[in-house]
């Protein structure tokens, strides 16, 4: 078999493998969403704590609030932030998510993408892989493996990091709450989120392709 044919065969085999993995992940999604979101990690909190109060989770955070929420986390740039103020996004839109995913991808690939000028992370990943494919058979195989690994690691990092940040936002909101029952019981409720998260739809989403 020629080197070109061998490379083509390897790429076809890899595509078949990815298709099977995607089909398997779809089954996991279908099972997780079967009960209308019951597979998501959540605790019951008051509407004031959730949305309407001054320190609600969905309120836009002041800069000092964002700094306090993130102070115990390393790599504070790995968070979904607003473009103008740079604070944690209360209701992030597509551009905010793209910058966040780009930052996670840059972390995985050690800085070969700039979140501030990344219009579409997927397009840049594909372009990088396509450029590597032109370098020869061995480089093509290595490029495919690297791209796949990077995407998997980026997705896992983005989901885990978003959970960690949001957990701190919930913790911060509960710290100010006067309407969520006995404050002494809040830590136990927050601890329960870790168990719920481990069984949640997000874990299925982070499964490797």
Order of alpha helices (4+ residues) and beta strands (2+ residues): alpha-alpha-alpha-alpha-alpha-alpha-alpha
